[in-house]
């Protein structure tokens, strides 16, 4: 899998988990400390997410970092 495809799938997963909680991008940004535009870029797969950002995203969603990657390799 190419890096761009992985980023796109991860972004889709982040969006899925955010929407499951009923949060808008603005709410998720406020809770996580990221800017709303950055959240949008993560979700569109436009940014290569750092390990620190992955940890913060997972903590905000109250999941394990590994849960962010569930189903991405399919």
CHARMM internal coordinates of N, CA and C (Angstrom, degrees):
IC EDIT
DIST 1 N 1 CA 1.4588
DIST 1 CA 1 C 1.5307
ANGL 1 N 1 CA 1 C 108.14
DIST 1 C 2 N 1.3047
ANGL 1 CA 1 C 2 N 115.75
DIHE 1 N 1 CA 1 C 2 N 133.04
DIST 2 N 2 CA 1.4554
ANGL 1 C 2 N 2 CA 121.83
DIHE 1 CA 1 C 2 N 2 CA 178.63
DIST 2 CA 2 C 1.5299
ANGL 2 N 2 CA 2 C 110.60
DIHE 1 C 2 N 2 CA 2 C -72.93
DIST 2 C 3 N 1.3319
ANGL 2 CA 2 C 3 N 115.89
DIHE 2 N 2 CA 2 C 3 N 154.70
DIST 3 N 3 CA 1.4599
ANGL 2 C 3 N 3 CA 121.85
DIHE 2 CA 2 C 3 N 3 CA -179.09
DIST 3 CA 3 C 1.5305
ANGL 3 N 3 CA 3 C 111.42
DIHE 2 C 3 N 3 CA 3 C -55.92
DIST 3 C 4 N 1.3297
ANGL 3 CA 3 C 4 N 116.66
DIHE 3 N 3 CA 3 C 4 N -43.40
DIST 4 N 4 CA 1.4647
ANGL 3 C 4 N 4 CA 120.34
DIHE 3 CA 3 C 4 N 4 CA -178.04
DIST 4 CA 4 C 1.5245
ANGL 4 N 4 CA 4 C 111.43
DIHE 3 C 4 N 4 CA 4 C -62.84
DIST 4 C 5 N 1.3279
ANGL 4 CA 4 C 5 N 116.26
DIHE 4 N 4 CA 4 C 5 N -39.36
DIST 5 N 5 CA 1.4686
ANGL 4 C 5 N 5 CA 120.34
DIHE 4 CA 4 C 5 N 5 CA 178.80
DIST 5 CA 5 C 1.5225
ANGL 5 N 5 CA 5 C 110.51
DIHE 4 C 5 N 5 CA 5 C -66.83
DIST 5 C 6 N 1.3212
ANGL 5 CA 5 C 6 N 117.29
DIHE 5 N 5 CA 5 C 6 N -40.66
DIST 6 N 6 CA 1.4644
ANGL 5 C 6 N 6 CA 121.12
DIHE 5 CA 5 C 6 N 6 CA 177.77
DIST 6 CA 6 C 1.5238
ANGL 6 N 6 CA 6 C 110.40
DIHE 5 C 6 N 6 CA 6 C -62.45
DIST 6 C 7 N 1.3315
ANGL 6 CA 6 C 7 N 116.94
DIHE 6 N 6 CA 6 C 7 N -44.65
DIST 7 N 7 CA 1.4636
ANGL 6 C 7 N 7 CA 120.65
DIHE 6 CA 6 C 7 N 7 CA 178.64
DIST 7 CA 7 C 1.5275
ANGL 7 N 7 CA 7 C 110.73
DIHE 6 C 7 N 7 CA 7 C -61.37
DIST 7 C 8 N 1.3350
ANGL 7 CA 7 C 8 N 116.82
DIHE 7 N 7 CA 7 C 8 N -41.27
DIST 8 N 8 CA 1.4667
ANGL 7 C 8 N 8 CA 120.63
DIHE 7 CA 7 C 8 N 8 CA 179.84
DIST 8 CA 8 C 1.5230
ANGL 8 N 8 CA 8 C 111.02
DIHE 7 C 8 N 8 CA 8 C -64.37
DIST 8 C 9 N 1.3275
ANGL 8 CA 8 C 9 N 116.38
DIHE 8 N 8 CA 8 C 9 N -44.05
DIST 9 N 9 CA 1.4687
ANGL 8 C 9 N 9 CA 120.15
DIHE 8 CA 8 C 9 N 9 CA 179.64
DIST 9 CA 9 C 1.5222
ANGL 9 N 9 CA 9 C 111.55
DIHE 8 C 9 N 9 CA 9 C -66.70
DIST 9 C 10 N 1.3348
ANGL 9 CA 9 C 10 N 116.80
DIHE 9 N 9 CA 9 C 10 N -39.63
DIST 10 N 10 CA 1.4636
ANGL 9 C 10 N 10 CA 120.05
DIHE 9 CA 9 C 10 N 10 CA 177.72
DIST 10 CA 10 C 1.5247
ANGL 10 N 10 CA 10 C 110.05
DIHE 9 C 10 N 10 CA 10 C -63.91
DIST 10 C 11 N 1.3148
ANGL 10 CA 10 C 11 N 116.49
DIHE 10 N 10 CA 10 C 11 N -42.23
DIST 11 N 11 CA 1.4641
ANGL 10 C 11 N 11 CA 120.57
DIHE 10 CA 10 C 11 N 11 CA 177.80
DIST 11 CA 11 C 1.5149
ANGL 11 N 11 CA 11 C 112.28
DIHE 10 C 11 N 11 CA 11 C -60.53
DIST 11 C 12 N 1.3168
ANGL 11 CA 11 C 12 N 115.78
DIHE 11 N 11 CA 11 C 12 N -42.29
DIST 12 N 12 CA 1.4657
ANGL 11 C 12 N 12 CA 120.50
DIHE 11 CA 11 C 12 N 12 CA 177.79
DIST 12 CA 12 C 1.5286
ANGL 12 N 12 CA 12 C 110.31
DIHE 11 C 12 N 12 CA 12 C -62.43
DIST 12 C 13 N 1.3253
ANGL 12 CA 12 C 13 N 116.15
DIHE 12 N 12 CA 12 C 13 N -39.47
DIST 13 N 13 CA 1.4786
ANGL 12 C 13 N 13 CA 120.94
DIHE 12 CA 12 C 13 N 13 CA 178.79
DIST 13 CA 13 C 1.5284
ANGL 13 N 13 CA 13 C 110.70
DIHE 12 C 13 N 13 CA 13 C -65.58
DIST 13 C 14 N 1.3207
ANGL 13 CA 13 C 14 N 117.13
DIHE 13 N 13 CA 13 C 14 N -43.07
DIST 14 N 14 CA 1.4733
ANGL 13 C 14 N 14 CA 120.93
DIHE 13 CA 13 C 14 N 14 CA 178.44
DIST 14 CA 14 C 1.5240
ANGL 14 N 14 CA 14 C 109.74
DIHE 13 C 14 N 14 CA 14 C -60.73
DIST 14 C 15 N 1.3378
ANGL 14 CA 14 C 15 N 116.72
DIHE 14 N 14 CA 14 C 15 N -45.69
DIST 15 N 15 CA 1.4697
ANGL 14 C 15 N 15 CA 120.83
DIHE 14 CA 14 C 15 N 15 CA 178.70
DIST 15 CA 15 C 1.5231
ANGL 15 N 15 CA 15 C 111.10
DIHE 14 C 15 N 15 CA 15 C -60.37
DIST 15 C 16 N 1.3295
ANGL 15 CA 15 C 16 N 116.05
DIHE 15 N 15 CA 15 C 16 N -43.74
DIST 16 N 16 CA 1.4666
ANGL 15 C 16 N 16 CA 122.41
DIHE 15 CA 15 C 16 N 16 CA 179.02
DIST 16 CA 16 C 1.5378
ANGL 16 N 16 CA 16 C 110.86
DIHE 15 C 16 N 16 CA 16 C -57.49
DIST 16 C 17 N 1.3230
ANGL 16 CA 16 C 17 N 116.08
DIHE 16 N 16 CA 16 C 17 N -47.33
DIST 17 N 17 CA 1.4675
ANGL 16 C 17 N 17 CA 120.75
DIHE 16 CA 16 C 17 N 17 CA -178.60
DIST 17 CA 17 C 1.5292
ANGL 17 N 17 CA 17 C 111.41
DIHE 16 C 17 N 17 CA 17 C -67.96
DIST 17 C 18 N 1.3309
ANGL 17 CA 17 C 18 N 116.36
DIHE 17 N 17 CA 17 C 18 N -36.88
DIST 18 N 18 CA 1.4736
ANGL 17 C 18 N 18 CA 120.19
DIHE 17 CA 17 C 18 N 18 CA 177.85
DIST 18 CA 18 C 1.5194
ANGL 18 N 18 CA 18 C 110.09
DIHE 17 C 18 N 18 CA 18 C -65.07
DIST 18 C 19 N 1.3214
ANGL 18 CA 18 C 19 N 116.70
DIHE 18 N 18 CA 18 C 19 N -47.59
DIST 19 N 19 CA 1.4635
ANGL 18 C 19 N 19 CA 120.77
DIHE 18 CA 18 C 19 N 19 CA -178.53
DIST 19 CA 19 C 1.5269
ANGL 19 N 19 CA 19 C 111.79
DIHE 18 C 19 N 19 CA 19 C -65.64
DIST 19 C 20 N 1.3204
ANGL 19 CA 19 C 20 N 116.17
DIHE 19 N 19 CA 19 C 20 N -32.82
DIST 20 N 20 CA 1.4734
ANGL 19 C 20 N 20 CA 120.48
DIHE 19 CA 19 C 20 N 20 CA 177.42
DIST 20 CA 20 C 1.5296
ANGL 20 N 20 CA 20 C 110.51
DIHE 19 C 20 N 20 CA 20 C -58.87
DIST 20 C 21 N 1.3192
ANGL 20 CA 20 C 21 N 116.25
DIHE 20 N 20 CA 20 C 21 N -30.55
DIST 21 N 21 CA 1.4657
ANGL 20 C 21 N 21 CA 120.99
DIHE 20 CA 20 C 21 N 21 CA 178.88
DIST 21 CA 21 C 1.5245
ANGL 21 N 21 CA 21 C 112.44
DIHE 20 C 21 N 21 CA 21 C -88.63
DIST 21 C 22 N 1.3236
ANGL 21 CA 21 C 22 N 116.04
DIHE 21 N 21 CA 21 C 22 N -4.10
DIST 22 N 22 CA 1.4621
ANGL 21 C 22 N 22 CA 120.32
DIHE 21 CA 21 C 22 N 22 CA 179.09
DIST 22 CA 22 C 1.5180
ANGL 22 N 22 CA 22 C 113.44
DIHE 21 C 22 N 22 CA 22 C 76.79
DIST 22 C 23 N 1.3195
ANGL 22 CA 22 C 23 N 117.17
DIHE 22 N 22 CA 22 C 23 N 22.53
DIST 23 N 23 CA 1.4617
ANGL 22 C 23 N 23 CA 121.57
DIHE 22 CA 22 C 23 N 23 CA -177.78
DIST 23 CA 23 C 1.5184
ANGL 23 N 23 CA 23 C 111.02
DIHE 22 C 23 N 23 CA 23 C -95.06
DIST 23 C 24 N 1.3160
ANGL 23 CA 23 C 24 N 116.04
DIHE 23 N 23 CA 23 C 24 N 139.35
DIST 24 N 24 CA 1.4578
ANGL 23 C 24 N 24 CA 121.07
DIHE 23 CA 23 C 24 N 24 CA 168.63
DIST 24 CA 24 C 1.5247
ANGL 24 N 24 CA 24 C 107.54
DIHE 23 C 24 N 24 CA 24 C -78.03
DIST 24 C 25 N 1.3262
ANGL 24 CA 24 C 25 N 116.34
DIHE 24 N 24 CA 24 C 25 N 169.83
DIST 25 N 25 CA 1.4662
ANGL 24 C 25 N 25 CA 119.26
DIHE 24 CA 24 C 25 N 25 CA 174.95
DIST 25 CA 25 C 1.5231
ANGL 25 N 25 CA 25 C 110.50
DIHE 24 C 25 N 25 CA 25 C -62.11
DIST 25 C 26 N 1.3216
ANGL 25 CA 25 C 26 N 117.26
DIHE 25 N 25 CA 25 C 26 N -35.73
DIST 26 N 26 CA 1.4691
ANGL 25 C 26 N 26 CA 120.52
DIHE 25 CA 25 C 26 N 26 CA 178.70
DIST 26 CA 26 C 1.5195
ANGL 26 N 26 CA 26 C 111.43
DIHE 25 C 26 N 26 CA 26 C -63.16
DIST 26 C 27 N 1.3222
ANGL 26 CA 26 C 27 N 117.21
DIHE 26 N 26 CA 26 C 27 N -44.75
DIST 27 N 27 CA 1.4660
ANGL 26 C 27 N 27 CA 121.37
DIHE 26 CA 26 C 27 N 27 CA 179.34
DIST 27 CA 27 C 1.5227
ANGL 27 N 27 CA 27 C 110.00
DIHE 26 C 27 N 27 CA 27 C -63.91
DIST 27 C 28 N 1.3263
ANGL 27 CA 27 C 28 N 116.91
DIHE 27 N 27 CA 27 C 28 N -45.53
DIST 28 N 28 CA 1.4630
ANGL 27 C 28 N 28 CA 121.07
DIHE 27 CA 27 C 28 N 28 CA 179.56
DIST 28 CA 28 C 1.5267
ANGL 28 N 28 CA 28 C 110.39
DIHE 27 C 28 N 28 CA 28 C -61.86
DIST 28 C 29 N 1.3192
ANGL 28 CA 28 C 29 N 116.65
DIHE 28 N 28 CA 28 C 29 N -41.72
DIST 29 N 29 CA 1.4622
ANGL 28 C 29 N 29 CA 120.64
DIHE 28 CA 28 C 29 N 29 CA 177.76
DIST 29 CA 29 C 1.5299
ANGL 29 N 29 CA 29 C 110.85
DIHE 28 C 29 N 29 CA 29 C -61.04
DIST 29 C 30 N 1.3208
ANGL 29 CA 29 C 30 N 117.35
DIHE 29 N 29 CA 29 C 30 N -45.58
DIST 30 N 30 CA 1.4674
ANGL 29 C 30 N 30 CA 121.09
DIHE 29 CA 29 C 30 N 30 CA 178.72
DIST 30 CA 30 C 1.5236
ANGL 30 N 30 CA 30 C 111.56
DIHE 29 C 30 N 30 CA 30 C -60.72
DIST 30 C 31 N 1.3160
ANGL 30 CA 30 C 31 N 116.70
DIHE 30 N 30 CA 30 C 31 N -42.61
DIST 31 N 31 CA 1.4609
ANGL 30 C 31 N 31 CA 120.88
DIHE 30 CA 30 C 31 N 31 CA -178.01
DIST 31 CA 31 C 1.5272
ANGL 31 N 31 CA 31 C 111.90
DIHE 30 C 31 N 31 CA 31 C -70.32
DIST 31 C 32 N 1.3331
ANGL 31 CA 31 C 32 N 117.23
DIHE 31 N 31 CA 31 C 32 N -35.00
DIST 32 N 32 CA 1.4570
ANGL 31 C 32 N 32 CA 121.36
DIHE 31 CA 31 C 32 N 32 CA -174.16
DIST 32 CA 32 C 1.5275
ANGL 32 N 32 CA 32 C 113.46
DIHE 31 C 32 N 32 CA 32 C -91.45
DIST 32 C 33 N 1.3276
ANGL 32 CA 32 C 33 N 116.86
DIHE 32 N 32 CA 32 C 33 N -25.04
DIST 33 N 33 CA 1.4557
ANGL 32 C 33 N 33 CA 120.29
DIHE 32 CA 32 C 33 N 33 CA -175.97
DIST 33 CA 33 C 1.5220
ANGL 33 N 33 CA 33 C 113.43
DIHE 32 C 33 N 33 CA 33 C 92.47
DIST 33 C 34 N 1.3464
ANGL 33 CA 33 C 34 N 117.14
DIHE 33 N 33 CA 33 C 34 N -2.47
DIST 34 N 34 CA 1.4582
ANGL 33 C 34 N 34 CA 120.50
DIHE 33 CA 33 C 34 N 34 CA 174.87
DIST 34 CA 34 C 1.5205
ANGL 34 N 34 CA 34 C 108.77
DIHE 33 C 34 N 34 CA 34 C -81.61
DIST 34 C 35 N 1.3172
ANGL 34 CA 34 C 35 N 116.67
DIHE 34 N 34 CA 34 C 35 N 156.99
DIST 35 N 35 CA 1.4642
ANGL 34 C 35 N 35 CA 121.21
DIHE 34 CA 34 C 35 N 35 CA 172.98
DIST 35 CA 35 C 1.5239
ANGL 35 N 35 CA 35 C 107.78
DIHE 34 C 35 N 35 CA 35 C -74.24
DIST 35 C 36 N 1.3323
ANGL 35 CA 35 C 36 N 118.08
DIHE 35 N 35 CA 35 C 36 N 148.63
DIST 36 N 36 CA 1.4531
ANGL 35 C 36 N 36 CA 121.45
DIHE 35 CA 35 C 36 N 36 CA -178.72
DIST 36 CA 36 C 1.5240
ANGL 36 N 36 CA 36 C 111.68
DIHE 35 C 36 N 36 CA 36 C -58.21
DIST 36 C 37 N 1.3167
ANGL 36 CA 36 C 37 N 116.97
DIHE 36 N 36 CA 36 C 37 N -37.93
DIST 37 N 37 CA 1.4635
ANGL 36 C 37 N 37 CA 120.30
DIHE 36 CA 36 C 37 N 37 CA 178.89
DIST 37 CA 37 C 1.5319
ANGL 37 N 37 CA 37 C 110.79
DIHE 36 C 37 N 37 CA 37 C -64.42
DIST 37 C 38 N 1.3132
ANGL 37 CA 37 C 38 N 116.28
DIHE 37 N 37 CA 37 C 38 N -34.30
DIST 38 N 38 CA 1.4650
ANGL 37 C 38 N 38 CA 120.40
DIHE 37 CA 37 C 38 N 38 CA 178.09
DIST 38 CA 38 C 1.5344
ANGL 38 N 38 CA 38 C 110.34
DIHE 37 C 38 N 38 CA 38 C -69.04
DIST 38 C 39 N 1.3178
ANGL 38 CA 38 C 39 N 116.84
DIHE 38 N 38 CA 38 C 39 N -41.35
DIST 39 N 39 CA 1.4635
ANGL 38 C 39 N 39 CA 120.89
DIHE 38 CA 38 C 39 N 39 CA 176.48
DIST 39 CA 39 C 1.5238
ANGL 39 N 39 CA 39 C 109.28
DIHE 38 C 39 N 39 CA 39 C -59.05
DIST 39 C 40 N 1.3176
ANGL 39 CA 39 C 40 N 116.83
DIHE 39 N 39 CA 39 C 40 N -44.76
DIST 40 N 40 CA 1.4614
ANGL 39 C 40 N 40 CA 121.03
DIHE 39 CA 39 C 40 N 40 CA 178.23
DIST 40 CA 40 C 1.5236
ANGL 40 N 40 CA 40 C 111.90
DIHE 39 C 40 N 40 CA 40 C -60.98
DIST 40 C 41 N 1.3159
ANGL 40 CA 40 C 41 N 116.45
DIHE 40 N 40 CA 40 C 41 N -41.72
DIST 41 N 41 CA 1.4701
ANGL 40 C 41 N 41 CA 120.66
DIHE 40 CA 40 C 41 N 41 CA 179.65
DIST 41 CA 41 C 1.5296
ANGL 41 N 41 CA 41 C 110.81
DIHE 40 C 41 N 41 CA 41 C -66.82
DIST 41 C 42 N 1.3458
ANGL 41 CA 41 C 42 N 117.27
DIHE 41 N 41 CA 41 C 42 N -38.52
DIST 42 N 42 CA 1.4744
ANGL 41 C 42 N 42 CA 120.34
DIHE 41 CA 41 C 42 N 42 CA 174.81
DIST 42 CA 42 C 1.5273
ANGL 42 N 42 CA 42 C 109.19
DIHE 41 C 42 N 42 CA 42 C -59.24
DIST 42 C 43 N 1.3169
ANGL 42 CA 42 C 43 N 116.19
DIHE 42 N 42 CA 42 C 43 N -48.43
DIST 43 N 43 CA 1.4610
ANGL 42 C 43 N 43 CA 121.48
DIHE 42 CA 42 C 43 N 43 CA -174.61
DIST 43 CA 43 C 1.5289
ANGL 43 N 43 CA 43 C 112.46
DIHE 42 C 43 N 43 CA 43 C -67.08
DIST 43 C 44 N 1.3162
ANGL 43 CA 43 C 44 N 117.32
DIHE 43 N 43 CA 43 C 44 N -29.51
DIST 44 N 44 CA 1.4646
ANGL 43 C 44 N 44 CA 120.51
DIHE 43 CA 43 C 44 N 44 CA 177.86
DIST 44 CA 44 C 1.5301
ANGL 44 N 44 CA 44 C 111.91
DIHE 43 C 44 N 44 CA 44 C -85.69
DIST 44 C 45 N 1.3315
ANGL 44 CA 44 C 45 N 116.40
DIHE 44 N 44 CA 44 C 45 N -4.56
DIST 45 N 45 CA 1.4636
ANGL 44 C 45 N 45 CA 120.65
DIHE 44 CA 44 C 45 N 45 CA 179.97
DIST 45 CA 45 C 1.5113
ANGL 45 N 45 CA 45 C 113.06
DIHE 44 C 45 N 45 CA 45 C 75.50
DIST 45 C 46 N 1.3152
ANGL 45 CA 45 C 46 N 116.59
DIHE 45 N 45 CA 45 C 46 N 23.43
DIST 46 N 46 CA 1.4617
ANGL 45 C 46 N 46 CA 120.97
DIHE 45 CA 45 C 46 N 46 CA -178.14
DIST 46 CA 46 C 1.5198
ANGL 46 N 46 CA 46 C 113.38
DIHE 45 C 46 N 46 CA 46 C -86.11
DIST 46 C 47 N 1.3217
ANGL 46 CA 46 C 47 N 117.11
DIHE 46 N 46 CA 46 C 47 N -16.92
DIST 47 N 47 CA 1.4626
ANGL 46 C 47 N 47 CA 121.30
DIHE 46 CA 46 C 47 N 47 CA -179.61
DIST 47 CA 47 C 1.5144
ANGL 47 N 47 CA 47 C 110.16
DIHE 46 C 47 N 47 CA 47 C -116.66
DIST 47 C 48 N 1.3143
ANGL 47 CA 47 C 48 N 115.39
DIHE 47 N 47 CA 47 C 48 N 142.51
DIST 48 N 48 CA 1.4531
ANGL 47 C 48 N 48 CA 121.34
DIHE 47 CA 47 C 48 N 48 CA 172.80
DIST 48 CA 48 C 1.5331
ANGL 48 N 48 CA 48 C 105.97
DIHE 47 C 48 N 48 CA 48 C -84.01
DIST 48 C 49 N 1.3095
ANGL 48 CA 48 C 49 N 117.78
DIHE 48 N 48 CA 48 C 49 N 107.30
DIST 49 N 49 CA 1.4597
ANGL 48 C 49 N 49 CA 123.49
DIHE 48 CA 48 C 49 N 49 CA -172.15
DIST 49 CA 49 C 1.5352
ANGL 49 N 49 CA 49 C 110.03
DIHE 48 C 49 N 49 CA 49 C -73.15
DIST 49 C 50 N 1.3317
ANGL 49 CA 49 C 50 N 116.32
DIHE 49 N 49 CA 49 C 50 N 130.27
DIST 50 N 50 CA 1.4631
ANGL 49 C 50 N 50 CA 120.71
DIHE 49 CA 49 C 50 N 50 CA 178.72
DIST 50 CA 50 C 1.5252
ANGL 50 N 50 CA 50 C 110.50
DIHE 49 C 50 N 50 CA 50 C -76.25
DIST 50 C 51 N 1.3230
ANGL 50 CA 50 C 51 N 115.91
DIHE 50 N 50 CA 50 C 51 N 164.83
DIST 51 N 51 CA 1.4633
ANGL 50 C 51 N 51 CA 120.08
DIHE 50 CA 50 C 51 N 51 CA 176.86
DIST 51 CA 51 C 1.5253
ANGL 51 N 51 CA 51 C 111.00
DIHE 50 C 51 N 51 CA 51 C -61.05
DIST 51 C 52 N 1.3139
ANGL 51 CA 51 C 52 N 116.93
DIHE 51 N 51 CA 51 C 52 N -40.59
DIST 52 N 52 CA 1.4681
ANGL 51 C 52 N 52 CA 120.32
DIHE 51 CA 51 C 52 N 52 CA 179.21
DIST 52 CA 52 C 1.5238
ANGL 52 N 52 CA 52 C 110.65
DIHE 51 C 52 N 52 CA 52 C -62.58
DIST 52 C 53 N 1.3353
ANGL 52 CA 52 C 53 N 116.62
DIHE 52 N 52 CA 52 C 53 N -40.34
DIST 53 N 53 CA 1.4643
ANGL 52 C 53 N 53 CA 120.38
DIHE 52 CA 52 C 53 N 53 CA 178.59
DIST 53 CA 53 C 1.5178
ANGL 53 N 53 CA 53 C 111.19
DIHE 52 C 53 N 53 CA 53 C -67.37
DIST 53 C 54 N 1.3394
ANGL 53 CA 53 C 54 N 117.29
DIHE 53 N 53 CA 53 C 54 N -39.90
DIST 54 N 54 CA 1.4610
ANGL 53 C 54 N 54 CA 120.72
DIHE 53 CA 53 C 54 N 54 CA 177.10
DIST 54 CA 54 C 1.5276
ANGL 54 N 54 CA 54 C 110.64
DIHE 53 C 54 N 54 CA 54 C -59.35
DIST 54 C 55 N 1.3236
ANGL 54 CA 54 C 55 N 116.11
DIHE 54 N 54 CA 54 C 55 N -43.44
DIST 55 N 55 CA 1.4587
ANGL 54 C 55 N 55 CA 120.54
DIHE 54 CA 54 C 55 N 55 CA 179.55
DIST 55 CA 55 C 1.5236
ANGL 55 N 55 CA 55 C 110.52
DIHE 54 C 55 N 55 CA 55 C -62.36
DIST 55 C 56 N 1.3246
ANGL 55 CA 55 C 56 N 117.12
DIHE 55 N 55 CA 55 C 56 N -44.97
DIST 56 N 56 CA 1.4633
ANGL 55 C 56 N 56 CA 121.00
DIHE 55 CA 55 C 56 N 56 CA -179.85
DIST 56 CA 56 C 1.5302
ANGL 56 N 56 CA 56 C 111.37
DIHE 55 C 56 N 56 CA 56 C -65.79
DIST 56 C 57 N 1.3345
ANGL 56 CA 56 C 57 N 117.22
DIHE 56 N 56 CA 56 C 57 N -40.75
DIST 57 N 57 CA 1.4666
ANGL 56 C 57 N 57 CA 120.54
DIHE 56 CA 56 C 57 N 57 CA 177.01
DIST 57 CA 57 C 1.5282
ANGL 57 N 57 CA 57 C 110.45
DIHE 56 C 57 N 57 CA 57 C -60.62
DIST 57 C 58 N 1.3303
ANGL 57 CA 57 C 58 N 116.13
DIHE 57 N 57 CA 57 C 58 N -46.59
DIST 58 N 58 CA 1.4686
ANGL 57 C 58 N 58 CA 120.43
DIHE 57 CA 57 C 58 N 58 CA -179.61
DIST 58 CA 58 C 1.5269
ANGL 58 N 58 CA 58 C 110.93
DIHE 57 C 58 N 58 CA 58 C -63.86
DIST 58 C 59 N 1.3171
ANGL 58 CA 58 C 59 N 117.23
DIHE 58 N 58 CA 58 C 59 N -42.99
DIST 59 N 59 CA 1.4722
ANGL 58 C 59 N 59 CA 119.99
DIHE 58 CA 58 C 59 N 59 CA 179.28
DIST 59 CA 59 C 1.5241
ANGL 59 N 59 CA 59 C 110.78
DIHE 58 C 59 N 59 CA 59 C -62.12
DIST 59 C 60 N 1.3053
ANGL 59 CA 59 C 60 N 116.88
DIHE 59 N 59 CA 59 C 60 N -41.25
DIST 60 N 60 CA 1.4674
ANGL 59 C 60 N 60 CA 120.96
DIHE 59 CA 59 C 60 N 60 CA 179.53
DIST 60 CA 60 C 1.5208
ANGL 60 N 60 CA 60 C 110.63
DIHE 59 C 60 N 60 CA 60 C -63.71
DIST 60 C 61 N 1.3296
ANGL 60 CA 60 C 61 N 116.01
DIHE 60 N 60 CA 60 C 61 N -40.03
DIST 61 N 61 CA 1.4640
ANGL 60 C 61 N 61 CA 121.09
DIHE 60 CA 60 C 61 N 61 CA 179.30
DIST 61 CA 61 C 1.5255
ANGL 61 N 61 CA 61 C 112.78
DIHE 60 C 61 N 61 CA 61 C -80.90
DIST 61 C 62 N 1.3510
ANGL 61 CA 61 C 62 N 116.24
DIHE 61 N 61 CA 61 C 62 N -5.92
DIST 62 N 62 CA 1.4681
ANGL 61 C 62 N 62 CA 123.16
DIHE 61 CA 61 C 62 N 62 CA -179.77
DIST 62 CA 62 C 1.5346
ANGL 62 N 62 CA 62 C 111.28
DIHE 61 C 62 N 62 CA 62 C 59.59
DIST 62 C 63 N 1.3316
ANGL 62 CA 62 C 63 N 114.06
DIHE 62 N 62 CA 62 C 63 N 47.88
DIST 63 N 63 CA 1.4619
ANGL 62 C 63 N 63 CA 121.85
DIHE 62 CA 62 C 63 N 63 CA 176.70
DIST 63 CA 63 C 1.5225
ANGL 63 N 63 CA 63 C 108.69
DIHE 62 C 63 N 63 CA 63 C -134.57
DIST 63 C 64 N 1.3243
ANGL 63 CA 63 C 64 N 116.17
DIHE 63 N 63 CA 63 C 64 N 171.40
DIST 64 N 64 CA 1.4582
ANGL 63 C 64 N 64 CA 121.31
DIHE 63 CA 63 C 64 N 64 CA 173.77
DIST 64 CA 64 C 1.5216
ANGL 64 N 64 CA 64 C 108.80
DIHE 63 C 64 N 64 CA 64 C -81.18
DIST 64 C 65 N 1.3245
ANGL 64 CA 64 C 65 N 116.52
DIHE 64 N 64 CA 64 C 65 N 151.25
DIST 65 N 65 CA 1.4606
ANGL 64 C 65 N 65 CA 120.28
DIHE 64 CA 64 C 65 N 65 CA 178.37
DIST 65 CA 65 C 1.5304
ANGL 65 N 65 CA 65 C 109.77
DIHE 64 C 65 N 65 CA 65 C -55.63
DIST 65 C 66 N 1.3233
ANGL 65 CA 65 C 66 N 117.46
DIHE 65 N 65 CA 65 C 66 N -40.92
DIST 66 N 66 CA 1.4673
ANGL 65 C 66 N 66 CA 121.59
DIHE 65 CA 65 C 66 N 66 CA -179.73
DIST 66 CA 66 C 1.5255
ANGL 66 N 66 CA 66 C 111.56
DIHE 65 C 66 N 66 CA 66 C -57.06
DIST 66 C 67 N 1.3352
ANGL 66 CA 66 C 67 N 117.59
DIHE 66 N 66 CA 66 C 67 N -31.34
DIST 67 N 67 CA 1.4672
ANGL 66 C 67 N 67 CA 120.72
DIHE 66 CA 66 C 67 N 67 CA -179.61
DIST 67 CA 67 C 1.5262
ANGL 67 N 67 CA 67 C 112.34
DIHE 66 C 67 N 67 CA 67 C -66.00
DIST 67 C 68 N 1.3278
ANGL 67 CA 67 C 68 N 116.85
DIHE 67 N 67 CA 67 C 68 N -23.35
DIST 68 N 68 CA 1.4706
ANGL 67 C 68 N 68 CA 120.29
DIHE 67 CA 67 C 68 N 68 CA 176.50
DIST 68 CA 68 C 1.5247
ANGL 68 N 68 CA 68 C 111.35
DIHE 67 C 68 N 68 CA 68 C -65.18
DIST 68 C 69 N 1.3352
ANGL 68 CA 68 C 69 N 116.10
DIHE 68 N 68 CA 68 C 69 N -26.06
DIST 69 N 69 CA 1.4559
ANGL 68 C 69 N 69 CA 121.19
DIHE 68 CA 68 C 69 N 69 CA -174.25
DIST 69 CA 69 C 1.5351
ANGL 69 N 69 CA 69 C 113.99
DIHE 68 C 69 N 69 CA 69 C -99.34
DIST 69 C 70 N 1.3207
ANGL 69 CA 69 C 70 N 116.98
DIHE 69 N 69 CA 69 C 70 N 0.05
DIST 70 N 70 CA 1.4659
ANGL 69 C 70 N 70 CA 119.76
DIHE 69 CA 69 C 70 N 70 CA 179.95
DIST 70 CA 70 C 1.5211
ANGL 70 N 70 CA 70 C 110.60
DIHE 69 C 70 N 70 CA 70 C -60.89
DIST 70 C 71 N 1.3298
ANGL 70 CA 70 C 71 N 115.02
DIHE 70 N 70 CA 70 C 71 N 126.51
DIST 71 N 71 CA 1.4562
ANGL 70 C 71 N 71 CA 121.40
DIHE 70 CA 70 C 71 N 71 CA 177.04
DIST 71 CA 71 C 1.5094
ANGL 71 N 71 CA 71 C 115.64
DIHE 70 C 71 N 71 CA 71 C 82.88
DIST 71 C 72 N 1.3274
ANGL 71 CA 71 C 72 N 118.87
DIHE 71 N 71 CA 71 C 72 N -2.47
DIST 72 N 72 CA 1.4665
ANGL 71 C 72 N 72 CA 120.36
DIHE 71 CA 71 C 72 N 72 CA -176.98
DIST 72 CA 72 C 1.5247
ANGL 72 N 72 CA 72 C 113.16
DIHE 71 C 72 N 72 CA 72 C -72.06
DIST 72 C 73 N 1.3220
ANGL 72 CA 72 C 73 N 116.74
DIHE 72 N 72 CA 72 C 73 N -27.78
DIST 73 N 73 CA 1.4666
ANGL 72 C 73 N 73 CA 119.26
DIHE 72 CA 72 C 73 N 73 CA -175.85
DIST 73 CA 73 C 1.5172
ANGL 73 N 73 CA 73 C 113.03
DIHE 72 C 73 N 73 CA 73 C -84.16
DIST 73 C 74 N 1.3123
ANGL 73 CA 73 C 74 N 118.27
DIHE 73 N 73 CA 73 C 74 N -5.94
DIST 74 N 74 CA 1.4682
ANGL 73 C 74 N 74 CA 121.59
DIHE 73 CA 73 C 74 N 74 CA -179.17
DIST 74 CA 74 C 1.5133
ANGL 74 N 74 CA 74 C 111.55
DIHE 73 C 74 N 74 CA 74 C -70.16
END
COOR INIT
IC SEED 1 N 1 CA 1 C
IC BUILD
